[in-house]
């Protein structure tokens, strides 16, 4: 993986051309300056000092300032230091939402932090979002969001601490680091970077980082609707040995309609690198990503709608084999249908590399008492009764020869060609049937 080092001067110039930096001016010009001075001391006091200019920035109660002194379509420049917030919750009458068209810009991820506080009067256990907006055309860039969820984690409070949620159209998260979020299984999911909603579009998550997630259930980047997800990094804990599978999903793309792209991202650890189990996707490109030490690389199993016009291209998928108690089958690339009448169509899987992490294959006992590598595979495309996979191309992929590839159910125009086995001369077999062979045509396959 190549690491990009961007000098501060170039980053500032990039923000300037993107409209994030504007010349300093007095309050009322559309530019508002905030200082972190006394942010914790005045938390919840509904106080404000200063005039909001660069030379005399606002300071005091950060939540109060953001909720009362930031008009729509303005630029908020946060100085260095920590800005303390109670976070957003529907029961918190003093919580703020970023107004429409507002840019909130820090001085850099290493210098400006918005952190959830834990020491204020009326503090209770609840689901919280550190920063939220249901308005459109909001930009947050060049800062760190700190969920500070250690208190919940240490007390085993099963609530979610979400980093940031921008749920309109035209939203941008750029160069934002999210740390110390929380979510436990069967409680609200601990989504960290949320953008969009059903029917929303024009959203972007670019150059962001999610790390040090404290729970066992959550998503790093969770776009709904049409979105560009590019050049981000998500670090999750490795799936522990001997415990049930953790549903930690690096990128969870839901309900893409006109088009979403997931390119050049790096997801390490957790469950799935890219995941969708809700509402299907249309016009989705997943290309040039690294999904490393993950249980599954790309998992598309929408529960209400199918997948149409999907490209999965030139991704590196390195499957981890650390845990042994999850006896269901898992795959580097998984594409399926779930409801009668559903049809996945126009799906291309091209040029991907699927291997074992650190070249260490599985050696486990499955539910049938069979010891071997049969509980996982390189690829699985399936459909149940009265379901169809149509116009499916599996071409030019390199897959570890020890990983079976399965096609199950009804197919129309299935094409598999040019796929290369690694660590062997032939692909693995499933129940005595060929693994990944060259096939064309309309057929019913039941390799299971």
N, C-alpha and C positions, 0 to 999 in steps of 0.2 A: 504493500500500500504506500502511495506517495503522500507525504505530509506537506501541506502548503503553508508557508510562512509569509504572512502579508504584513509588510511594514505599516506602522500606524499612519504614516503620511498617505500611503496608497489607500488604506481603508477609509480615511477621512475623505479622500478625493472621490472614492466610489460612492460614499454616502451623499456627497455633494451633488453628484450627477443624478443620483436616485431621488433627490429632493429631500434628503433627510437633514442636511445642514443648511441653515440659512443665515444671512448676516445678522450679527447682534444688533438688537434694537430695543427700545424701551418697551415696557409693558403696554399691551394694546395693539402691538404690531403683528400679533399672531405667533410670536415666539415667547415662550415662558421658560424661565430658568428656575430650577429647584436645587437647593442644597440639602445634604443629608444631615446637617448639623442639628442635634437635639431631636432627631426623628424618634428615637425610642423613648426619650424622656417625656415627649409631648403626645405620645400615641394615645388616641382616644380623647384628647383634651379639647378638640375642635378649636385649635389655635393656629394662627398664621402670622409669620413675621416676614418683613421684607416687602419688596414691590414687584418681584418676578422678573427683574432685569438681570443681565449678566453680571453687573457690578453689585447688585443688591437682590440676590435671588430669594424666592420664597423659602422659608424653613418652618419647621414645627410639625404639626400632625399631618403626615403624608396622606392618609386617607381623606382627611377633611379638605386639604388643598386640591387633591385630584378630583374630588367630588363637587367642589364649589368654585374653583378658579380656572378651570380648563374648558374653554368653549370648543364647539365643533370646529373642525378644519384648522386646528392650531398645531404647533410643534412644541412639544415639551422636552426640554433638555435637562436630563438628570446628571448632576455632577458626580464625582467619585464618592465612594463610601457606601453605607448600608441604609436603605430606605425601609423602615419597618412598617408592616401592614397587618391588620387583623385578617385580611383575606376576604373574599367574597362568599357570602352565604345568604340565602333568601331571608333568613331570620335576623340578619345583621343590618339594622336600619342605617348604620353609618358606612356600609360598604359602598364602594364606588364602582362604576363601569366606565371604561374609556369611551368618550363621545365619538360620534361618527367623524371620519376623516382625520382623526388625530394621529400624529406620529409621536411615539414615546421613545426617545433615544438616549442611551447612556454613553459613557465615555469609553466603553469597551467591556468585554465580558470579564476581564480581570480587574476592573476598576469600579464598576457600578453594579450593585446587587439590590434587588427587591426581595426582602426576607419576611416570611410569616413569623409573627410574634406569638409568644405563649404566656406572657406574664401580665395580661391586662384584666381589669375588673370584668366579671361576667364571662370569663373564659370557660367554654364547655366543649365536650366531645361532640364533633359534628363533621360533616363533609364540607370541605373547603376548597376553593380555588384561589391561588395567590393573586392572580390578575385575570380579570374577565371583561369581555365586551360582547354584547349581542348586536352591536351596531356594525355597519359596513365601512370598508375602506380605512381600516385601522392598521397601523404599522407599529411593531415593537422591534427594536434592533439594538445591538451593541451593548448588551447587559446580561446579567445572570439572574435567574429566578430561583430562589431557594425555598423549597417547601418546608424545610426545617422540621421534618416529621419524626424526629427521634423520640419525642414525648409519646406520640401515638404508638410507635413501634415498640418502645420499651414496656408500655403498659398493655400491649396486645389489643389496642382499640381498633376494631375492624371498620374503620372509616377510610375514605379516600382523601388524600391530599393531592390535588391536581395543580400542575404548574401554571399553565396559562390556557385560556379558552377564548378564542375569537370566532364567533359563530355566524358571521355575516358573509357577504361576498366582497371580493377585492381586498382580502386580508393578507398581511405580509408578516412573517416571522423571519428575521434575518440576523445571523450571528447572535443568537440567543443560546445561552447555556442553561439547562434545567438540571437541578440537583436536589437530592433528598426528598423525592416524592414518595407516595405510599399508596398501596392498594392491596387488599387481601381477597382471596377467592371467595365467591358467593356474597361478597359485599360489593358496593359500587366500585367499578373498575377504576384503577388508578391511572387514567389517561394523563399524560404529561403535557404534550404540546397538541392542543386541539385547534383545528381550523375548519370553518365551514359548517354546513348543515345540509339537509336534504334540499336539493334544488339550487344550492348556492354554487358560485363559480368564481374564477379569477383569483384563486387563493394561491399563496406561495409559502413554502417552508424551505429556506435556503441557508446552508452553512451553519446549521444549529447542532447542538450537542445535548444528549440526555445521558446522565450517569448517576451512579450511587443511588439507584432506586432501592427502597428499603423493604418493599412488600413482595408478594408472590403472585399478584394479578394486576396486570396493567399493560398499557401501550406506550411506547416511546413517542411516536408521532401518529396522530389520529385524525386524518383528514376525512371529511364527509362532503360529497359533491366533487366538483372538478378542482384539481389542485396540481401544482408543480412541486415535487419533493426532490430536491437536488442537493447533493454534496453534504448530507448530514451524517452524523455519527451517533449511534445508540449503543450504549454499553449496559448490558444486563448481567446479573449473576449467572454463572453456569448452572445448568440444571443439576441439582445435587443427586448423588447416587443413593439408590434405595428408598426414594420417596416418590409419591405420585407426581405426575407431570405438572409443571408450573405454567399457567397460561400467561406468559410474558411475550408480547408481540412487539418486535422492533418498529414496524410500520404497518398500520391497519387502514387500508384504503376501502372506503365504503361508498357505494352509490355513485361512482363515477358515471357520468352521462355523456357529455360532449367530449370529454377527454381528460385523462390524468396521466402524468409521467412520473415515474420513480426511477431516477437515474443517478449513478455515481455516489450512492450511499454506502455506508459501512455499518452493519449491525453485528455486534458480537454478543454471544451468549443468549440465554433465555430460551423460549420455546420456538416460535416461528420468526424467521427474518421478515417476511411479508405475509400478512394474514388478511383474509376476509371471510367471515362466516355470516354476514348480514347483508341482505339486499343486493347481492351481486354487483357486477361492474360491467360497464360498456366503454369501449375505446380507452383501454388501459395499456400503457407501455411500461414494462419492468425491465430495465436494461443496465448493464455495466455496473451492477452492484456487487458488493462482497457480503455474503451472509455466512459468518464464521462461527464455528462452535455452536451451531443452532440445532434444535431437534428436527425442525423442518425448514427448508429454505423458503419456498413459496407455497402457501396453502390457500387455495380458493375453493371454498365449500359453502357458498351462500345458501342460507336457509329459506329465503323467500323468492329470490330471483336468480336467473342463470348468469353466465358470463358470455359476452359477445365482443368480438374484435379485440382480442387480447394478444399481446406480443410479449413473450418472456425470452429475452435475448442476451447472450454473452454475460451471464452472471456467474460468479464463482460461489459455489455452495459447498461448505465444509461441514458435514454432519457430525455432531458430537455423539459419543457412545458411552457416556459416563454412567448413566442410571440404568437400573435393571428391573424396576417394579412396574413400569408402564407397559402392559402386554398387548396394547393395540398396535397396529402397524403404523409406522411413520415413514415419510418419504421426502427426498430432496425437493421434488416438485409434485404437488397434489392438486388435481383439478377434478371437481365432481359436480353432480346434480343431486338434489335432495327431494324434490317434489314431483309427483306425476304430471306429465305434460311439459316439463322443462326441457329446453334444448340449449346446450352450450354450442356455440358456433363461431367459426373463423378464429381458431386459436392456433398460434404458431409458437413452438418451443424450439429455439434455434441457437446453436453455438454455445450452450451452457456447459460448464464443467461441474460435475457433482462427485464429490469424493468424501472419504472419511477424514475428520479432523485429526491431524497428526498421523494420518495413515494407519490409524488403529481401528480395526474392524470390531463389530459387535461379537460378543461370545456370551449369549444369554440363554436361559431356558424359557421358552414361551409358554403360553397357556396350555398347550398340548404336550408339554414335557419334552419338546424337541430342542436340543442344544445346537445353536448355530447362528447364522446371520439372517434368519428368515423373518424377523420382526420389523424389518425396515427395508427400504429399497430406494432406488434412484428416482423412480417416477411412477405415478399411479394416476391413470385417467379412467373414470368410472361413471356409470349411470345405472340407476335402478330400473324397476319395472315401469314401462311407459315413459321412459326418459331417453334422451338422445344426445350423443356428441357428434357434431356435424362439421365437416371441413376442418379436420385436426391434422396439423403437420408437426412431426417430431423429427427434426433434421439437424445433422452435423453437431450433435452433442457428444461430449466425452464424459462417460459415466464409469465409475469403478465397477469392474467386472463382477465383483462380489455382491453387487446390489441388484436385486431383481427389478425388472420393470414390468408393470401390469396394465393391461387394457381390459376392462370388464364392462359388459353391457352392450348396448346397440350403438353402432357407429355408422355414419354415412360419410364416405370420402375421408378415410383415414390414410395418412401417408407417413411412413417412417423410413428414413433413408440417411445414409452417410454417418450414422452414429458409431462412435469408436469406443470399444471397451478398454479400460485402464487396468493395470495389474492383472492381465490375463488376455487370452486370445479370443474368448467367447463370453457372452453375457451370461449371467446367472439364470437359472430356470426357476419357475414357480410351479410346483406340483407336476413336474415332469414336462411342462410346456415351455416352448422357447421364451427367452426373456425379451429383448428388444431386437426384433427381426425386421427385415425390409418388407413392408406390407403396403398394399394399396387397395382401394375399393370400398364398397358398402358391405358390411358384415356384422355379425354378432360374435363378440369375443367373450369368453368366460374363463379367463385364466386366474382362477383362485381355488 
